[in-house]
């Protein structure tokens, strides 16, 4: 018997934009109960996936300060050891209080747990959540099956009219 590959879901630029705007609308009209309240001190994007949603949230919510929390745990398709490469100093000094912590997806929760430990008082939001980690963000827009591999538009290219996963240029020997 052969192993079945997990299903794949390709997210378009339009979907990321629409979902990010929906998230902004929800944050502006009905933020969850908790210690967070506008005006926000800023946004912390978990790199790299949280950068695009963070940019849309910043625009829609009128937030000018954006910082990054660089956590590496994936090498394109496989998860490895977690490394914190950069910490957002201003947000960390406040334990995240008054900050939005943004990612594109929570999957197994490995990255999210590290982010939560560094910024426990931040409001953690994401576009997509899988069952194994859906309890980690305070808000998410869509739930995705655990065995689904989500490809975001920055991970894809057009191949004969269809979007498909594309490895980074650096991994292809192209400068």
C-alpha positions in Angstrom: 0.0 0.0 0.0 1.4 3.4 -0.9 1.3 6.4 1.4 -1.2 9.1 0.4 0.2 12.6 0.1 -1.7 15.1 2.3 -4.1 17.3 0.4 -2.8 20.7 -0.6 -4.6 24.0 -0.5 -3.3 27.0 -2.5 -4.2 30.4 -1.2 -4.4 33.2 -3.7 -3.2 36.8 -3.2 -6.9 37.9 -3.3 -7.8 35.4 -0.6 -4.9 36.6 1.7 -6.0 40.2 1.1 -9.7 39.5 1.8 -9.0 37.3 4.9 -6.6 40.0 6.3 -9.2 42.7 5.7 -11.8 40.5 7.4 -9.5 40.0 10.4 -8.9 43.8 10.6 -12.7 44.4 10.5 -13.2 41.9 13.3 -10.5 43.5 15.4 -11.9 47.0 14.8 -15.5 46.1 15.5 -15.4 43.2 18.1 -12.0 42.5 19.6 -12.0 39.5 22.0 -12.3 40.2 25.7 -8.9 40.7 27.3 -6.4 43.3 28.2 -6.0 44.6 24.6 -7.5 47.8 23.5 -6.9 50.4 20.8 -4.8 52.4 20.2 -2.3 49.6 19.5 1.3 50.1 20.2 2.1 48.2 17.0 2.1 44.9 15.1 4.6 42.1 15.4 4.7 39.9 12.3 6.0 36.4 12.8 8.4 36.0 9.8 8.1 35.2 7.2 4.5 34.2 6.8 3.0 36.9 9.0 4.5 39.8 7.1 1.9 40.1 4.4 -1.1 39.8 6.7 0.6 42.3 9.0 1.0 44.8 6.2 -2.7 44.6 5.4 -3.8 44.8 9.0 -1.5 47.9 9.5 -3.1 49.7 6.6 -6.7 48.8 7.5 -6.3 49.6 11.2 -4.2 52.7 10.8 -1.2 51.2 12.6 2.2 52.6 11.7 4.6 50.6 13.9 5.5 47.1 12.6 8.2 44.9 14.0 9.2 41.3 13.4 9.7 38.2 15.4 11.9 36.0 13.3 11.4 32.3 14.2 12.8 29.6 12.0 11.3 26.1 12.3 10.6 25.1 8.7 12.9 24.4 5.8 10.3 25.0 3.1 8.4 21.8 3.7 9.9 20.0 6.7 9.8 21.1 10.3 13.1 21.1 12.3 14.5 22.7 15.4 13.1 26.0 16.4 15.4 29.0 16.4 14.6 32.6 17.4 16.6 34.7 15.0 15.2 38.2 16.0 13.1 39.4 18.9 11.0 42.6 18.7 12.6 44.5 21.6 9.9 47.1 22.3 7.1 44.5 22.3 9.2 42.1 24.4 9.8 44.8 27.0 6.0 45.0 27.5 5.6 41.2 27.2 3.5 42.0 24.1 0.9 44.1 26.0 -0.8 46.5 23.5 0.7 44.6 20.5 -0.9 42.5 17.8 1.1 39.3 17.0 0.3 38.2 13.5 1.0 35.0 11.5 -0.4 33.4 8.4 -1.0 29.9 9.8 -0.7 28.0 13.1 0.0 24.3 12.2 1.5 22.1 14.9 1.9 25.0 17.3 5.6 24.8 17.6 6.3 28.3 16.3 3.2 29.8 17.9 4.2 28.5 21.4 7.6 30.1 21.1 5.9 33.4 20.1 3.3 33.1 22.9 6.1 32.5 25.4 8.0 35.6 24.2 4.9 37.9 24.0 2.3 36.4 26.4 0.2 39.5 26.6 0.0 40.2 22.9 -3.3 39.6 21.0 -2.3 36.7 18.7 -4.1 36.5 15.4 -3.7 34.4 12.3 -5.5 33.7 9.0 -5.5 29.9 9.2 -5.4 27.5 12.1 -5.1 23.7 12.1 -6.8 21.6 14.9 -3.5 20.8 16.7 -2.9 24.5 17.4 -6.3 26.2 17.0 -6.3 27.1 20.7 -3.1 29.2 20.5 -4.3 32.3 18.5 -6.9 34.5 20.1 -8.5 34.9 16.7 -8.3 33.1 13.4 -10.3 33.3 10.2 -10.3 29.8 8.8 -9.7 26.3 10.2 -7.9 23.9 7.9 -7.6 20.1 8.2 -4.4 19.0 10.0 -3.2 17.0 7.0 -3.7 19.8 4.6 -0.5 21.5 3.3 -1.3 25.2 2.8 0.6 27.1 0.1 0.5 30.8 0.3 1.0 33.0 -2.8 4.6 33.8 -1.9 5.3 30.1 -2.1 3.7 29.5 -5.6 4.2 30.3 -9.2 1.9 30.0 -12.3 2.6 26.8 -14.2 0.5 26.7 -17.4 -2.4 28.6 -15.9 -2.4 26.8 -12.5 -0.7 27.8 -9.3 1.7 25.3 -7.9 4.3 25.2 -5.1 7.7 26.7 -6.2 10.9 26.4 -4.2 12.7 29.7 -3.4 15.0 31.1 -6.1 17.9 30.7 -3.7 17.2 26.9 -3.5 17.2 26.7 -7.3 20.7 28.1 -7.8 19.2 31.3 -9.3 20.6 34.5 -7.8 
